[in-house]
Amino acid sequence: MVAKKDRKVKQAAQQKKTDGISVRRFAITYLILMGAFFFLIGFTPLQKIVDINGLYTRGIVATTAKVLGILSIPCTYQGSIIQLPSISLDVKFGCNGLEAVMIYSVAVIAFPSSWKKKLIGISAGFLIIQVVNVLRIAALGYSGIHFKSLFEYIHIYVAQGIMIAVALGVFFLYLNYAQERKGASAG
């Protein structure tokens, strides 16, 4: 009986030690990958070859303009600018959703699971985050037209908070997905 208790205590201590190493590994991997991604996005010589942020932004702006058109809100767009009846939106890094996708994707990559699960998680997360982001930008355009006095408050506090919450929520969903599958395959 005492030997069983000692074994359980040792197993619990070993598990705690392993969990600490996993968290440390996750954090280090996350920081290194985020640094690498931000370097790739901001490295000027690379931007001259392929401007990832610029391409991404133009895609988001075009998609958002189409959504605004579906909502019968007249607009034109060029580059990173969406011109609406009484306001112009300049969609830059941080507002285009690329930062949220990077933060989410790096967390998924850093979390220990199979590459198949990671690719599914990144693909699903990308779609969810970008659908919410396009709707967020369209809603900002709407608020800029109809609630101009509240636009800055909505932009800074509400819209940014939504993106942070969505990215975090999608990551929690991914964690649940990755852990459920791990437990199901172990049993």
For each residue, the residues with C-beta under 8 A, 3 or more apart:
1: 4 5
2: 5 6
3: 6 7
4: 1 7 8
5: 1 2 8 9
6: 2 3 9 10
7: 3 4 10 11
8: 4 5 11 12
9: 5 6 12 13
10: 6 7 13 14
11: 7 8 14 15
12: 8 9 15 16
13: 9 10 16 17
14: 10 11 17 18
15: 11 12 18 19
16: 12 13 19 20
17: 13 14 20 21
18: 14 15 21 22
19: 15 16 22 23
20: 16 17 23 24
21: 17 18 24 25
22: 18 19 25 26 112
23: 19 20 26 27
24: 20 21 27 28
25: 21 22 28 29 112
26: 22 23 29 30 110 111 112
27: 23 24 30 31 110
28: 24 25 31 32
29: 25 26 32 33 109 110
30: 26 27 33 34 106 107 110
31: 27 28 34 35
32: 28 29 35 36
33: 29 30 36 37 106 109 110
34: 30 31 37 38 102 103 106
35: 31 32 38 39
36: 32 33 39 40
37: 33 34 40 41 102 106
38: 34 35 41 42 102
39: 35 36 42 43
40: 36 37 43 46 52
41: 37 38 52 53 93 98 102
42: 38 39 47
43: 39 40 46 47
44: 47 48
45: 48 49
46: 40 43 49 50
47: 42 43 44 50 51 52 53 54
48: 44 45 51
49: 45 46
50: 46 47 55
51: 47 48 54 55
52: 40 41 47 55 56 98
53: 41 47 56 57 93 96 98
54: 47 51 57 58 80
55: 50 51 52 58 59
56: 52 53 59 60 96 97 98
57: 53 54 60 61 79 80 91 92 93 96 98
58: 54 55 61 62 79 80
59: 55 56 62 63
60: 56 57 63 64 91 96 97 130 133 134 137
61: 57 58 64 65 77 79 80 81 82 91 96
62: 58 59 65 66 77
63: 59 60 66 67 134
64: 60 61 67 68 77 82 91 134 137 138 141
65: 61 62 68 69 75 76 77 82
66: 62 63 69 70
67: 63 64 70 71 134 135 138
68: 64 65 71 73 74 75 82 84 138 141
69: 65 66 72 73 74 75
70: 66 67
71: 67 68 138 142
72: 69
73: 68 69 84 85 138 141 142 145
74: 68 69 84 85
75: 65 68 69 82 83 84 141
76: 65 82 83
77: 61 62 64 65 81 82 83
78: 81 83
79: 57 58 61
80: 54 57 58 61 90 91 92 96
81: 61 77 78 88 89 90 91
82: 61 64 65 68 75 76 77 88 89 91 137 141
83: 75 76 77 78 88
84: 68 73 74 75 87 88 89 141 144 145
85: 73 74 145
86: 144 145 148
87: 84 141 144 145 148 151
88: 81 82 83 84
89: 81 82 84 137 140 141 144
90: 80 81
91: 57 60 61 64 80 81 82 95 96 137
92: 57 80 95 96
93: 41 53 57 96 98 99
94: 99
95: 91 92 137
96: 53 56 57 60 61 80 91 92 93 99 133
97: 56 60 100 101 129 130 133 134 163
98: 41 52 53 56 57 93 101 102
99: 93 94 96 102 103
100: 97 103 104 129 133 163 164 166 167
101: 97 98 104 105 125 126 129 130 167
102: 34 37 38 41 98 99 105 106
103: 34 99 100 106 107 167
104: 100 101 107 108 122 125 126 129 167 170 171
105: 101 102 108 109 122 125 126
106: 30 33 34 37 102 103 109 110
107: 30 103 104 110 111 171
108: 104 105 111 118 121 122 125 171 174
109: 29 33 105 106 118 122
110: 26 27 29 30 33 106 107
111: 26 107 108 118 174 175 178
112: 22 25 26
113: 117 118 121 178 181 182
114: 117 118
115: 118 119
116: 119 120
117: 113 114 120 121 177 178 181
118: 108 109 111 113 114 115 121 122
119: 115 116 122 123
120: 116 117 123 124 177
121: 108 113 117 118 124 125 174 177 178
122: 104 105 108 109 118 119 125 126
123: 119 120 126 127
124: 120 121 127 128 170 174
125: 101 104 105 108 121 122 128 129 167 170 171 174
126: 101 104 105 122 123 129 130
127: 123 124 130 131
128: 124 125 131 132 166 170
129: 97 100 101 104 125 126 132 133 163 166 167 170
130: 60 97 101 126 127 133 134
131: 127 128 134 135
132: 128 129 135 136 162 163 166
133: 60 96 97 100 129 130 136 137 163
134: 60 63 64 67 97 130 131 137 138
135: 67 131 132 138 139
136: 132 133 139 140 159 162 163
137: 60 64 82 89 91 95 133 134 140 141
138: 64 67 68 71 73 134 135 141 142
139: 135 136 142 143 159
140: 89 136 137 143 144 151 154 155 159
141: 64 68 73 75 82 84 87 89 137 138 144 145
142: 71 73 138 139 145 146
143: 139 140 146 147 148 150 151 154 155
144: 84 86 87 89 140 141 147 148 151
145: 73 84 85 86 87 141 142 148
146: 142 143
147: 143 144 150 151 154
148: 86 87 143 144 145 151
149:
150: 143 147 153 154
151: 87 140 143 144 147 148 154 155
152: 155 156
153: 150 156 157 158
154: 140 143 147 150 151 157 158 159
155: 140 143 151 152 158 159 160
156: 152 153 159 160
157: 153 154 160 161
158: 153 154 155 161 162
159: 136 139 140 154 155 156 162 163
160: 155 156 157 163 164
161: 157 158 164 165
162: 132 136 158 159 165 166
163: 97 100 129 132 133 136 159 160 166 167
164: 100 160 161 167 168
165: 161 162 168 169
166: 100 128 129 132 162 163 169 170
167: 100 101 103 104 125 129 163 164 170 171
168: 164 165 171 172
169: 165 166 172 173
170: 104 124 125 128 129 166 167 173 174
171: 104 107 108 125 167 168 174 175
172: 168 169 175 176
173: 169 170 176 177
174: 108 111 121 124 125 170 171 177 178
175: 111 171 172 178 179
176: 172 173 179 180
177: 117 120 121 173 174 180 181
178: 111 113 117 121 174 175 181 182
179: 175 176 182 183
180: 176 177 183 184
181: 113 117 177 178 184 185
182: 113 178 179 185 186
183: 179 180 186 187
184: 180 181 187
185: 181 182
186: 182 183
187: 183 184
